[in-house]
């Protein structure tokens, strides 16, 4: 199913008096509020509904107040901004509430306008470098199996009781998040699983939200363009385990950062590990092309034997983290075991080592992996079940952490047999320079055959043609993306469709 970008908001809300909002947040007022009330709010003029409060935030290049006139034309009843924004929007004709840091207050303002402190569903938040989307998706899968009405927010999608839209950001801005929570309340959602990025934590996107249980998958090299070093990146993630963000946590010890988080966390935490000692212990019991079987042992002595229809020990670790988080939230392990039954986690996560094509086709896997650590996990997962060679193709995102590219290439060159370096989302960077860093890392491993193939459509056809009946092709960093971002333009491009077309052409040529 193809999702379109959009917002999930409640259909009906209770009007909230703006003069009361001004008092609550000590806002100065310019213009006459005139008994006005807000029924919603947004930071994007394109998303304004009649009755909304338009919140204008300072941006890197343009202040949101520049669009106050458009917001008014769309039905906004008032503006909330800072002094700079108030001056910019002076002629828009909207009564204005002025606060010192509108971004910092946005979550609390959204919670007040939409009254999301009332009847909030059970909230489960997952952070970490890799595995967030998989863990959150498995949480939602398991909650449905338990008979709950569910909500979901991931890099790929937002979901409220079966209604889905495509995500704009990994973690929504605070206005969107509270709109999502209000929609969940309206549809009587019991529990929601939410992916939490480090950027969301430092940019106040979680204001006014407190999770019942927070989960930590681990930390590895990524996003150093935003954070500068791993210590700063870790500190951003660790903020989820503060009392104003979560009531308790489950922390994976499978990266060294897990133990450090346990020492730093200001909320009660329990630990889980695939390797080494922890409160919850995970053991992989069987690996096959159909999935991964594992055993999870609880701190109190209970045990769960089940399977996930995904490749890799990391998939078992993510599923186990989901189970442990639900138990910490008050769901019984025996109830979970009964819900999973004999088939376990039967839903695969799209774009996560997802095999595509028809029976008899060469094995082609699409994967979202885009860090050195994720590359290693995916390649080792394939090595465990693929009898032949692994042909890997990938690129790297432009305008995103360049410091990881050489390491990405080195991992691929060490663990794959043939490596094709191609272009993905070059954005405003020179794609030749991006590939050069990846090629340098791959060739430095001095093991795999390494090819430079800029056009991804050509690269996937070469990869498929190079794969024998016992081999596998791994196209990493793409998942089911529906576009390529080049020079600021998101050009329609389906990595899935290109992979399927390459397999079709191979089939025709062999006929």
N, C-alpha and C positions, 0 to 999 in steps of 0.2 A: 504494500500500500504506500502510495506517495503522499506525504504530508505537506501541507502548505504552511508558511509562517503565519502566526497569528497569536492572539491572546485569548485566554480563558478567564472570563470575568463573571461575577454573579449577575443574574438577570434582574434581581430586585434587591435594592438596598434601602436602608433607613436614612433619610436626609440628616446630615450632621451640621448644626449651626456654625457658621464660620466665625462668629464673634466668640463662641466658646472655644473654638480651635485656637484663636488668637490668644485668649487668656491662658489656655493650657500650655502653649509653647512660648509664651512671653514675646509674641510677635508684635512689632509696630505695624500700624495700619495706615495706609494711604488710600484715600477715597472712602466712599460710603458703602459699607457692607450691606446696609439696608435690609437686614433680616435674612440675608442670603444663606443658603445651606448647600453643602456639597454631597453628592451621591456617589462619588468616585474620585479618582485622581490619576494623573499620568505625568510622565516627564517628557513625552513625545507629542508634539502638536498633531502628528498624523493619527494618533490613537485617541484623541479627545472624543468623549461622548458628551451629549448634552447633560449639564449638571456637574461636570467634572471640575475639580480644582487642578489647575495647571501648575506644576512645580518646575520652575526654570532653574537649571543647575549651570554653574560655570563649567565650560568645557575646555579641551586643550586648544581648540582654535576658535570656537564660536560659543558665545554664551546662549543658553537656552532661551533667555528672555527675548532674543531676536525674533523668536517665533510666537510671541505673545499675541500678536494680531491674528495670526492664523488660528491659534487656539481659541481666541474669542469667537472668530467666525464659525468655528466648529461646535461651539456651545459651551465653552468654559465659562464658569461663573465668577472666578477669581484667580489670582496669581499668587503663588508663594515663591519667594526668591530672596536673594541677598541685596545689599545696597546697590551694587553694580548693576544687577539685573533690574532693579526698580527704576534706575535712571534710564536704562536702555528701553524698557517697556513703558516709559512714561506716557506715550501717546496712544497706547493700545486700548485705553479706555476700560481696563479691568481694575476693580479694587484690588489692592496689593497688600499682602502680609509679608513683612520683612523680618528675616531671621539671620543670624550671623553665619551659620554653616548649614545650608539647606540639604546638602548631600548627607551629612552626618545625621540629620533629623528625619530624613525621608522615611525610613522604616517605621519609626515611632509615629510619624504623622499618618502614614498609610494605615498602620494598625488602629489608630484612633478613628480615622474617617470610615474605615470598613469594619470596625469593631471586631477584628480578628482574634482578640483575646478571648472572645466568647465561643464556646463549643468548638474548640480547635481539635482536629483529629490527632491521633497519635502521630508524632513526627519523628522520623528516622533520617539522620543526615550522615552522609559518607564523604570523607575527604581522603586525600592521598594523591600520589602522582599517577599511578596506573591502577586500573581495576575499579574505579568509582562507578562508571556507567554499568559495568557488569554486576557489581554488588547491588546497586540500587535496582536494576532490572530484576535480579533474582529475589530481592525483598518483595517487590510488587507481585511477582509470579507466586511466591509463597503465600503472601497475604490473600491473593485470590483463591488459592487452593484451600485456604483456611475459611473461606466463605465471607471474607471482608470486602466491603466497598473500598476501592483503592484510588489513591492519587500518586502521581509520579512526576518528577522533574529531572531530566538528564540533559547531557549535551545534545542529544538527538531530538527529544520530544518532551512535551508536557501532556499530562493525562489527568482527567478528572472523571472517574466512574465510567470509563470506556470511551470518552470523548477526547480525541487527540489533536494536537497541532504541533508543527515543527518548532524547535527551539531557536531563539536568536542568539543566546549566550549559554555557556555551560550552566552558570547559575544566574537566574533572572535578576534584573534590577528590583529593588525593594518594592516599588509600586506594582510591578507585575507579580511578584511573589505573593504579596498580600491579596491582590485580586484573585490569584489562584487559590489561596487558602479560603477566601470568602466563597468562591465557587464550590470548593470542596464541602464547606459547611452547608451550603444551599442544597447540594446533592447528597447530603448525609454520608459523606465519606468517613470511614472508620479509621483509616491509617494511610499515611503518605510517606514515600521514600524520596529523598531529595539529594541530588549530587551537589556537593559544596566545593567550589574552587577556592584556591588561596586568594585569587584576585577578588572574589566576592567578600572574603573576610576582611581584607584591608580597605575595600572600597564601600563598606557599610551597606552591602546589599542584603544583609541578614538582620538589619535593625528591626527590633520588635518581634523577633522569632526566637523561640527556645525549643531545642530538640529534646525529646524524651530520652533518646539514646543516640550518641554520635559514634561513628565507626571510622577507623583509620586503617587504610590498606597498606601503607608503606610510603617511602620517599626515595626518589632517585633523581638523576640529573634531568631537569627540565625548567623552563620559564626563568632562566637566569637573566634573560633580557629585561624582565620585570623586577627581579629581586636582587640581582647582583651576585649573590652567593647562596650556597645551600643553607647556611645558618639563618639567613633572613627569610628564605623560602620556608624553612622548617618552622620558624617563629610564627609565620602567617598561618600555617596549618594548625599549629598548636593552639591558636586562639579559639578554635572550636571547642576545646576542652576546658573552657572557663564556665563558671556557674551561670553567667548571663546568657550563655549560648547553648548549654546542654545540662541535663540532670545527671547523666552518667555516660560512660563510654566503654567501647570494646576496641582494643588496640592490637594490631598484628605485630608480632615480634620478628617477622620474616625479613625485615630490613633493620639495620642497626639503629635507625631513628626511632623504632618502636619503643625500645627500652628507655631512650631519652624522653620520649613523650610520657611514659608511665611516671617517670620521676618528676616531670614538669606539670602534669595535669592537675588542675585544681578541683576536679570532680572525681567521684569514685570510678575506677576503671577495672575491667577484667581483661586478661590477655589471651591471645590465641596464636598458634604457630603451626606451620607445616613442618618446620625444622627446629628442633630444640625444645626446651621445656617452656610450658605456659599453662595457664589455668584450663583453657580449652586446647585439646590436641587433635591435629588433623593428620591422617595417614592415607595416602593414595594406595588403593588395593588392586586396581587393574586399569590398564590403559589400552584403548583400542581406537580404531578409526571412527567408531560410533559414539565415543564419549569417554568419560573418566569416572571410575567408581572410587569411593572414599569412605573412610570411617571417621566420625567425629565423636570424641570422648569429652563429656561435660565435667566440670569441676566436681560436681556432687556424685559422679560415678555413672550417670546415664550414658547411653551410647546410641548413635544414629549411624546406620549403614545405608548408603544411598548412592545415587549416581547423578551426574550432570551431563547433558547432551552437548558437551563442548570438549575440545582437546586441551590438554595441559594441566599440570599440577596447580598452576595459578588459578584455573577455573574452579578447581575443588576448594582452594583457599578462599576465593571470593564467595562461593556458595556457603561455605562454613561460617564465614564472617556474618553473612546474612542471617543464618540460623541463630548464631550466638547473640546477635543484636535483638532478635525477636524474643529470645528467652530472657534477656536482660530487661526487655520491655514488659515482661509478665506473661508471655505465652509459654505453655508447658512444652517441654521437649517431646513428650509422648504424643501430644496433640499435633505437633509438627510432623512427627514420624508417620502418624496415621494419615495426615493430609497428603504427604508425598507418596505414600503407598509403595508399590513395587517398581513404578517407573521413574521415581525421583523427580528431579528438575527436568521436565520434558521439553521446555521451551528454550531453544538456543537464543543467544543474543545476536541480532543482526549485525553483521560487520565485524564480529569478533571471531577470528579464525573460522569464518563461514565458508563452507564448501559450496561452490556454485557449479551449475552445469547439469547435464543429463547422465544417467547411469551409463557407464562405459567410456565417458569422457576422461581425459587426463584430470588428475586431481588439482583443481585450482581453488585457492583459498584467498578470500578478501579479509584484510585485517586492519583495524584502526591503529595498530601499534605505531608510535612515532617517537619513541625514546630508545636509547641504547638498552636499558633494562627490559623494556617491553619487547624489543627485537629478540633479545636473548631468550626470554620466556617462550615466545611464539616459535622460534626456530627449534628450541629443545623439545617443545611439545610435538612438533612435526617429526623430529628425529626419532621420537619414541614409537611412532606408528607408521612411518614411511620407509619401506624397504630399500628404495632407490635413492636417487639424487634429489636435492632441493634446489630449484631455480627461484631466485628471489629478485623482485624488482621493487624499487621504491624511489621516492624523492624526499625533499624536505621543504617545509613551509618557509617562504620568504617573510622577512620582517618578524621573525620569531626566533628566539634563542639560537644564535649561530654557533655557540660554544659546544653544542652536543653533536654537531654534524660529523666531525671526524670520528668520534666514538661510535656513532650509528654505522658508518661505513666499515669500521674495524670489526664490529660484532658481526655484520653481514658477511664480510670477507672471511671471517674465521669459521662461521657455522654453516654457511651455505656453500654450494658447489659452483653455482654460476650466479653472478650478480649483475643485474642491469640497472644502471642509474638513469633516472628519467626526471621529467619536470612534473611538479604537482601545483601547489599554490605559490607561484613565485612572487605575487603581489608586486611591490615596487622595487624588488631586488633584481639584480642581474641573474637570470637562471643559470648562465654558464658558470658563474662564481659559486652558486649553491652546489651545483653538481661537482665542481672541482674539489670542494671540501669533502664531499661524500666519496668521490673516486679516490682521493688521497688516502682516506682511512681504509677503504676496502682493499686497495692495492698494497698497503703497508702490511696487511695480514699475510701476504705471500702464499695464499692457499687457493682461493677461488679464481675462476675465470671472471674477469671484470670487464663489462662493456658500457660504453657511454651512448645512450639512446635517448635523446632529448624528447622526442614525441612519445607520449605514453601509449597512444593507440598502436604505434609500431612496436613499442617495447613489449606490450602484452602479447602481441602476435608472435614475436620472436621467442618469448618465454614459453608460450604454449607449444610452439613448433619444436622447441628444444627438449620438451619433457617426454620421456618414454612412459610405458604403461605402469611402471612401478615408481615413477618419480612424482614430485609435487611442485606446483608453482605457488609461491606466496607473494601476493601483491599487498605490500604493507603501507600503512599511512593513509589509506583511502577509505576503507569501510564502504558504506553505501552512499558516500557523498554524491550530490547531484549537480555539482558545479566545480569549475576551476577558477580561482581568483587570480587574475592577471592584470596588472596595472590598474587596480582598483575596480575592475569590472568582473562580476561573477558570471562567467560564461557557462551556459548549461552544458554539463558533461557528466554522464553517468558511468562511473567506474564499473558498476555491475553490468550495465548494458555492453560496454566495451569488452569485458571479459567473456560474456556470453556470445558476442559476435565473433570473437576470436575462436572460440570453441566450435561455433557453427561452421565457420570457414574451414577449419581443420577437418571437420566431419565431412563436409562436401568434397574437399580435395582428396580425402581418402576413399571416397565412394567409387 
